[in-house]
Structure formats: C-alpha cells, structure tokens
C-alpha cells in the first residue's frame, strides 16, 4: 500500500459512512410506533392512516372522490404549494386533544413552497419552525421538517406548537396495530359530552373501558373488517361488554 492509496480508501470509507447516516437521518421512514412516540400522546386520541396502502388498493379514490368535501382553504393550499394528500401523502400519525392536534406526516414535500405559503398567510419561519394563523381566530398552524420525507405539524391555540413534537428516536416505541387505519380513544373521550348522539349507545357500553381502539382493514371477502380492542378493568366486565356489543351490533 502506498500513502495515496490508503488516503483514497479512508476517504471512500468516510463517504460511505456519511451516506449511510444521511439516508437514515433524512430518507428512512420510521415505524408506526416510532411516529406515535414522537407525539404528545398522554390523554389524547391517537389515529393512524396508511394512505399509501389505501391508494394502492383503490380505496383512497373512493373516500376522496367527492370534491365538495374539500373546503376552500384546502383548495387554495393545493394551488399555492402543489401538495395534494391524494398523491403526495403516504402516512399520517396523530394525537388529538380537545384544543390541540399534533401530526407526523410521511410523504413528498416541497419545503420552499410550504415556507412561502406560511409567510404569504401572515406567518413566519424561524429556527426551523414555520407558523401562521389558522382560519379559526386564536389558533395557529405550525410545522417543521424532520427529514426530507417527514413533516411535523400542529394546530393549537398557541404559536410554535410543532416544537412539542419530540423528534428524537424513542428507545422503546409503543406497539402499533398492523391495520392500515386505526384510532385509539382514552376513557375521557368515550364518556365526554362531545360524543355524537348516534354513538351514545356505543360509548355508554364502552364507558368502563380504560382505552378502546378501532382498527379497519380489507376483509377476505372483499369488504371491510373492523376490529375493536377494549382494555377492561376485569375479565367479568370484558365478558359483559362483549355481550352488550353483540346486542348493539344486531340492533
């Protein structure tokens, strides 16, 4: 080995290490549990949607085919930034409390367009976080880039809410259901006054459960299958809840 050959070998090795770190830090997609661990989840309703799977299966077109469902703010956002969830968004993990909503989004983002949009709407970008007033008075939308394909987003009654999303990798991320769509409710939500009238019977039956999760996936027969998992205080109460839910399903 000559000195110049050794120098080239060391340089190539360093470049490979840097490339690996760059790919992991800026391009790799986190597991669902890792995305949930980034969110301020205590006391919140947790939700996850794998839009890429829904898009591949043709389900997203069925759900999003009605243009009337898209409000004027969203249409102007698409026109200004070129970002459309139907084509550019792959995964969403969220934690929703009464006044605050936090999301981790996986997709393809044009950062310069997003920043220009925030500034154009009367906001600003500082120290890696962009913020702007929401359409609802007294609320703020903020976002920050995590990786080139990962965005942290928050809506809250205070500025820079996206800073509350922890971007560090959790040493023990929670287990997540395998289904492409699921939502997990804490007991406070199930027994709260905000439960819709059409869900009163269901929420009353689930009122003793500490936590309830609904998950949806395609069934083998081509339809859909919804799975419910309820964390009950005792086995006896779990049996009673199962019987109640069976009766409600028949009704």
C-alpha positions as CSV (number, residue, x, y, z in Angstrom):
1,X,0.0,0.0,0.0
2,X,1.2,3.4,-0.9
3,X,0.1,6.5,1.2
4,X,-2.1,7.9,-1.6
5,X,-3.9,4.6,-2.0
6,X,-4.5,4.4,1.7
7,X,-5.8,8.0,1.8
8,X,-8.3,7.2,-1.0
9,X,-9.5,4.1,0.8
10,X,-10.1,6.1,4.0
11,X,-11.9,8.8,2.1
12,X,-14.2,6.3,0.4
13,X,-15.0,4.7,3.7
14,X,-15.8,8.1,5.3
15,X,-18.1,8.9,2.4
16,X,-20.0,5.6,2.8
17,X,-20.5,6.2,6.5
18,X,-21.7,9.8,5.8
19,X,-24.1,8.5,3.1
20,X,-25.5,5.8,5.4
21,X,-26.1,8.4,8.1
22,X,-27.7,10.8,5.6
23,X,-30.0,8.1,4.3
24,X,-31.1,7.1,7.8
25,X,-31.5,10.6,9.1
26,X,-33.1,12.2,6.1
27,X,-34.7,9.5,3.9
28,X,-35.6,6.4,6.1
29,X,-39.2,6.1,7.1
30,X,-39.9,5.4,10.8
31,X,-42.0,2.6,12.0
32,X,-45.6,3.4,13.1
33,X,-44.7,3.0,16.8
34,X,-41.8,5.4,16.4
35,X,-44.1,8.0,14.8
36,X,-46.6,7.7,17.7
37,X,-43.7,8.0,20.2
38,X,-42.9,11.4,18.7
39,X,-46.3,12.8,19.6
40,X,-47.6,14.2,22.9
41,X,-49.9,11.2,23.4
42,X,-50.9,11.4,27.1
43,X,-54.7,11.8,27.4
44,X,-55.0,12.2,23.6
45,X,-57.0,10.3,20.9
46,X,-54.4,8.6,18.7
47,X,-55.0,8.0,15.0
48,X,-53.0,6.4,12.2
49,X,-53.8,6.2,8.5
50,X,-51.6,4.4,5.9
51,X,-52.7,6.4,2.8
52,X,-50.2,4.6,0.6
53,X,-51.9,1.2,1.2
54,X,-55.3,2.8,0.7
55,X,-54.2,4.4,-2.5
56,X,-52.7,1.1,-3.8
57,X,-55.9,-0.7,-3.0
58,X,-58.0,1.9,-4.8
59,X,-59.8,2.8,-1.5
60,X,-58.5,6.4,-1.3
61,X,-60.1,7.3,-4.6
62,X,-63.5,6.1,-3.2
63,X,-63.1,8.1,0.0
64,X,-61.7,11.3,-1.6
65,X,-63.6,11.3,-4.8
66,X,-66.1,13.9,-3.6
67,X,-64.6,17.3,-4.4
68,X,-67.3,19.0,-2.4
69,X,-65.8,17.6,0.8
70,X,-62.6,19.7,0.2
71,X,-63.0,23.2,1.7
72,X,-61.8,26.4,0.1
73,X,-58.8,26.8,2.4
74,X,-57.5,23.4,1.3
75,X,-58.1,24.0,-2.4
76,X,-56.1,27.3,-2.1
77,X,-53.4,25.5,-0.2
78,X,-53.0,22.9,-3.0
79,X,-53.0,25.6,-5.7
80,X,-50.2,27.5,-3.8
81,X,-48.0,24.7,-2.8
82,X,-48.8,21.9,-5.2
83,X,-49.2,19.4,-2.3
84,X,-52.2,17.1,-2.5
85,X,-52.7,14.4,0.1
86,X,-54.3,12.1,-2.5
87,X,-50.9,11.7,-4.3
88,X,-48.2,13.1,-2.0
89,X,-49.1,11.9,1.4
90,X,-48.2,8.3,2.4
91,X,-48.8,8.0,6.2
92,X,-50.3,10.1,9.0
93,X,-50.0,9.6,12.7
94,X,-51.8,12.0,15.0
95,X,-52.5,12.8,18.6
96,X,-55.7,14.9,19.1
97,X,-56.8,16.6,22.4
98,X,-59.7,19.0,22.9
99,X,-57.7,22.1,21.8
100,X,-54.5,20.7,20.3
101,X,-53.7,18.4,17.4
102,X,-50.3,17.1,16.6
103,X,-49.3,15.1,13.5
104,X,-46.3,13.3,12.0
105,X,-46.7,13.1,8.2
106,X,-44.7,10.9,5.7
107,X,-44.8,12.0,2.1
108,X,-43.2,14.2,-0.5
109,X,-42.9,17.9,0.5
110,X,-41.7,21.0,-1.3
111,X,-40.3,22.9,1.6
112,X,-39.7,26.2,-0.2
113,X,-43.4,26.2,-1.3
114,X,-44.6,25.4,2.2
115,X,-42.5,28.2,3.7
116,X,-43.6,30.7,1.1
117,X,-47.2,29.7,1.8
118,X,-46.8,30.3,5.6
119,X,-45.3,33.7,5.0
120,X,-47.9,34.7,2.5
121,X,-50.6,33.9,5.0
122,X,-49.2,36.3,7.6
123,X,-46.8,33.8,9.3
124,X,-43.1,33.5,9.6
125,X,-40.3,30.8,9.7
126,X,-37.7,30.9,12.4
127,X,-35.2,28.4,13.7
128,X,-36.6,25.6,11.6
129,X,-40.3,26.1,12.5
130,X,-42.9,27.8,10.4
131,X,-46.0,29.3,12.0
132,X,-49.1,31.0,10.6
133,X,-52.6,32.0,11.9
134,X,-55.3,29.4,11.3
135,X,-58.7,30.3,9.7
136,X,-60.2,29.9,13.2
137,X,-59.4,33.0,15.3
138,X,-57.0,32.5,18.1
139,X,-55.5,29.3,16.7
140,X,-52.1,28.7,15.0
141,X,-50.7,26.2,12.5
142,X,-47.1,25.3,12.8
143,X,-44.8,22.8,11.0
144,X,-41.2,21.8,10.9
145,X,-39.2,19.5,8.7
146,X,-37.9,16.3,10.4
147,X,-36.4,14.6,7.3
148,X,-36.8,15.2,3.6
149,X,-39.9,12.9,3.7
150,X,-41.1,13.6,7.2
151,X,-43.1,16.6,8.5
152,X,-44.2,17.6,12.0
153,X,-47.4,19.6,12.0
154,X,-49.5,21.1,14.9
155,X,-52.6,23.2,15.3
156,X,-53.0,24.8,18.7
157,X,-54.2,28.0,20.5
158,X,-50.5,29.0,20.8
159,X,-47.6,29.6,18.3
160,X,-44.9,27.0,17.5
161,X,-46.9,24.0,18.6
162,X,-44.8,21.8,16.3
163,X,-42.0,22.3,18.8
164,X,-43.9,20.0,21.2
165,X,-43.4,17.0,18.8
166,X,-40.4,15.1,20.0
167,X,-38.1,14.3,17.1
168,X,-35.7,12.0,19.0
169,X,-36.0,8.3,18.5
170,X,-37.7,6.6,21.4
171,X,-35.7,3.7,23.0
172,X,-39.0,1.7,23.4
173,X,-41.6,2.9,20.9
174,X,-45.1,1.5,21.6
175,X,-46.5,-1.4,19.6
176,X,-48.9,-0.4,16.9
177,X,-51.7,-2.4,15.3
178,X,-51.0,-3.9,11.8
179,X,-54.1,-2.5,10.2
180,X,-53.7,0.5,7.8
181,X,-56.3,2.5,9.7
182,X,-56.9,2.7,13.4
183,X,-57.9,5.1,16.2
184,X,-57.4,4.7,19.9
185,X,-59.7,6.6,22.4
186,X,-58.9,7.2,26.1
187,X,-61.8,6.8,28.6
188,X,-62.3,10.5,29.0
189,X,-63.2,10.9,25.3
190,X,-65.6,7.9,25.4
191,X,-67.6,9.4,28.4
192,X,-67.3,13.1,27.4
193,X,-70.1,15.4,26.4
194,X,-68.8,15.7,22.9
195,X,-69.8,12.2,21.9
196,X,-72.2,12.4,18.9
197,X,-75.8,11.3,19.5
198,X,-75.5,8.5,17.0
199,X,-72.7,7.0,19.1
200,X,-74.2,7.4,22.6
201,X,-75.2,3.8,23.0
202,X,-71.8,2.5,21.9
203,X,-69.9,5.0,24.1
204,X,-72.2,4.1,27.1
205,X,-71.3,0.4,26.6
206,X,-67.6,1.2,26.3
207,X,-67.7,3.6,29.3
208,X,-66.0,1.2,31.7
209,X,-63.1,0.5,29.4
210,X,-59.8,2.3,30.2
211,X,-58.9,2.6,26.5
212,X,-60.6,1.5,23.3
213,X,-59.1,1.0,19.8
214,X,-60.9,0.6,16.5
215,X,-58.9,-0.8,13.5
216,X,-60.0,-1.3,9.9
217,X,-58.7,-3.4,7.1
218,X,-59.9,-5.2,4.0
219,X,-61.7,-8.5,4.6
220,X,-61.0,-11.6,2.7
221,X,-64.4,-11.4,1.0
222,X,-63.6,-8.0,-0.5
223,X,-65.5,-6.0,2.1
224,X,-64.1,-4.4,5.2
225,X,-63.4,-5.7,8.7
226,X,-63.4,-3.5,11.8
227,X,-61.6,-4.8,14.9
228,X,-62.3,-3.5,18.4
229,X,-59.9,-3.9,21.3
230,X,-61.1,-2.7,24.7
231,X,-58.9,-2.6,27.9
232,X,-61.4,-3.5,30.6
233,X,-60.8,-3.4,34.4
234,X,-61.7,-7.1,34.8
235,X,-62.4,-10.3,32.9
236,X,-66.1,-10.2,34.0
237,X,-66.6,-6.7,32.7
238,X,-64.9,-7.7,29.5
239,X,-67.5,-10.5,29.0
240,X,-70.4,-8.1,29.8
241,X,-69.0,-5.6,27.3
242,X,-68.7,-8.3,24.6
243,X,-72.3,-9.3,25.2
244,X,-73.5,-5.7,25.0
245,X,-71.6,-5.0,21.8
246,X,-73.1,-8.2,20.3
247,X,-76.6,-6.9,21.1
248,X,-75.8,-3.4,19.7
249,X,-74.4,-5.0,16.5
250,X,-77.6,-6.9,16.0
251,X,-79.7,-3.7,16.6
